[in-house]
Amino acid sequence: MNTTKAALKLIIQIPCFNEEHTLPETIGDLPDTIEGIDRIETLIIDDGSTDRTIEVAREMKVDHIVRNTRNIGLAGSFQRGLDACLALGADIIVNTDGDNQYAGKDIAKLVRPILDGKADIVIGDRQTHTIAHFSAGKKFLQKLGSGVVRQLSDTEIPDVVSGFRAISRDAALKLNIMSPYSYTVEMVIQAGKKKIAIAHVPVATNPKTRESRLIKSIPAFIGQQLISMIRMYAMFKPLRVFFYIGLIVFILGAIPVARFLYFYFSGDGGGHLQSLVLGGVLMNIGFITFVIGLLADLISANRKLIETTLEKIRRIELGREGEYTRMQDK
């Protein structure tokens, strides 16, 4: 029996948009060695930068550069990075920000649960209640939003919008980021619903270098995240979502119908036909919504088959079928 262990490769991907000033510090903060990892490489995803981000990356001897010819957003760049890392043979992928928000030394902590076979996705918990430059309102919204996502995803992640995360090759093959805005919430919900083992570890953050480009305004950020939560939950639990919507509408319709029936059997039904019409319309809408839920549930089952097929195609295209299991042989 051959007991030779294959070398483990970690690729650290950094989505960037006009990061020429912060990129050197970010790259310089990354670890050169990590126990259990044989090779560490870096990959920059340049999202259509108009400054010297590409030139700086080359000066810093970055191993790989993926360049978007135009700005496609953080979520699209993240997915392009995952695809590139998989094609380059990464066994573990770590995502960090180009503004050096996260402490590079904690990458070792981030990948440890994956190396130990305890998780396939690990998210860095910034412990936002301790971050001085976060306002009280931002801390509250982060706590509230993370709590909602925990309920929707059946996970225990305390900092769901943290971009500092490690992903095993197996998990990366299963993920399909569809949001045009941000990948953080969608990825956690996908992991929970796809039963991907997900964990969290406390991580440190560096001093603030610039304002967030993702959060242009708090209301807009909340709106985008709410859309992501609703969309992803409805995608995985369509029958439940449409059933409750239909049930609420049906009950709202039943109230005026009951009112009409009360007056009708009291001998005064002729003056309350509006209640019967309104209630009938609402009850019909509720029933139709429930039927839509049944159809959506069938479509959801078909989507799962498509995703399974896509995962198998990815494994075949990458020519790495079966290699991801070697970590269990360590």
C-alpha angles and dihedrals in degrees: 000000000000109000097176110135118222117233114263116230124202119193118194109206122200120191107211138189115175095335100146092127099045101032096080091055091045094052093041089056094057119105121252095205136022126186109255094020118101100188133022121195133174129223128191122204105200108201099205096297117190096200132063096288093123094046092048091049090054092047089053090054095243109185099222137017126196112190128199110207088215135018109278099168136253097289094051092046091049092053092046088052092052091050092049093047091051091050089050091055100254115173092189128021123202120195120203135163126261093228091069092242093146127061108248092208089069093065086090089058091045096056097039097087089052092049089049091051093242099116143010096206124036123186124200112237108215091193087228093194087072098049108107098203093054111097121230089251093052091048091051093048091048091052093045094046093047090050092053092048091049089057094046095045102036090232134123101227111144097192108037096167094056109121092200103099142139122219129191120227091249093054093045090056090056098047122095112180110202103165115109090207118043133350100205103087094034092052093053093049091047091050092050095047094043090050093240110162106250129182140167137221130191113257136184126240130215125232115286113271101181144347118284113266092197095058104057090160133358095237092050091048092050091048093051093048092048090052090051092049095048094043095050095043091048089049093056099032105029097147093053093047096047093040093058093043090049092045092053092049091045092052091047087054094046092058097065090040089055088048091054092048091050092055092039094058088043088061096253103092097121094075096051104057090120089067091052092049095046093045093047092051093049093047090051091050089050092051092047090050090054091051089050087054091055091051091046090052090054090049089049090055089051090049090056090054090049092050091050089051091047091052091052091048090051091052092050094046092049091050091224101110110159097004094106089068094066092086088068088057094058 
